[in-house]
Amino acid sequence: MSAATATKTAAVTSKPSAHRQEFLMNVLLAPHVTEKTSLAMQNSNQYTFRVRRDANKVDIRAAVELMFPVKVASVQIVNEPGKTRRFGKTPGRTQD
């Protein structure tokens, strides 16, 4: 699972095509709310979302601007590897 932080400013942009718009609606999975992200929201006007693994910065920026009436100033991405788990004798990883 990836987490992305977007800094917003007030503005409105044009809409993408229907196929691209459908993809962008599925990029943001959920808000990522922790103590650290709550402080970032209050102090720095930054918002954190869980996003699709295959989304890049351009997709995340377009998705936030499509879903919310804001202009994104910057996007940072954190790719977290899954936790190591054992399945019997075989070591493996979770998708988290």
C-alpha positions in Angstrom: 0.0 0.0 0.0 1.3 3.4 -0.8 0.6 6.7 1.0 0.7 10.0 -0.7 0.7 13.5 0.8 -0.7 16.4 -1.2 -0.4 20.1 -0.4 -3.3 22.1 -1.7 -4.1 25.6 -2.7 -7.4 27.1 -3.9 -8.1 26.8 -7.7 -10.1 24.8 -10.2 -8.8 22.9 -13.3 -10.3 21.4 -16.4 -11.7 17.8 -16.5 -10.0 14.8 -18.1 -11.6 12.4 -20.6 -14.2 9.9 -19.4 -11.9 6.9 -19.4 -9.1 8.7 -17.6 -11.6 10.2 -15.2 -12.8 6.7 -14.3 -9.2 5.6 -13.6 -8.5 8.7 -11.5 -11.6 8.1 -9.4 -10.1 4.8 -8.3 -6.6 6.2 -7.5 -7.4 7.5 -4.0 -8.4 4.5 -1.8 -8.8 6.2 1.6 -7.6 9.0 3.8 -4.6 8.0 5.9 -5.2 9.4 9.4 -2.6 9.1 12.1 -1.3 11.5 14.7 1.5 12.6 12.4 -0.8 13.2 9.5 -3.2 15.1 11.7 -0.4 17.5 12.7 0.5 17.9 9.0 -3.1 18.8 8.2 -3.2 21.5 10.9 0.2 23.0 10.5 1.2 22.6 6.8 -2.2 22.2 5.0 -1.1 18.7 3.8 -3.5 15.8 3.3 -2.5 12.1 3.2 -4.2 9.4 1.3 -3.8 5.7 0.7 -3.4 5.2 -3.1 -3.2 2.5 -5.6 0.3 0.8 -6.0 0.4 1.6 -9.7 -0.4 5.3 -9.3 2.4 7.8 -9.9 2.7 11.5 -8.8 0.9 12.8 -11.9 -2.0 10.4 -11.4 -2.3 11.3 -7.7 -2.2 15.1 -8.5 -4.9 14.7 -11.1 -7.1 12.6 -8.8 -7.0 15.0 -5.9 -7.7 18.0 -8.3 -10.6 16.0 -9.8 -12.2 15.0 -6.5 -11.6 18.2 -4.6 -11.8 21.8 -5.7 -8.1 22.5 -5.1 -4.8 23.0 -6.9 -2.1 20.6 -5.7 1.2 22.3 -5.0 3.3 19.1 -4.5 3.0 15.3 -4.1 5.2 13.1 -2.0 4.9 9.3 -2.2 6.0 6.7 0.4 6.1 3.1 -0.8 6.0 0.8 2.2 7.1 -2.8 1.7 4.9 -5.6 3.1 5.6 -7.3 6.4 7.7 -10.5 6.4 5.5 -13.6 7.3 6.1 -17.3 7.3 3.8 -19.7 5.5 5.0 -23.0 7.0 8.6 -23.4 6.1 8.4 -20.8 3.3 9.1 -17.1 4.1 6.8 -14.6 2.3 5.5 -11.0 2.4 2.1 -9.5 2.9 0.9 -6.8 0.5 0.5 -4.1 3.1 
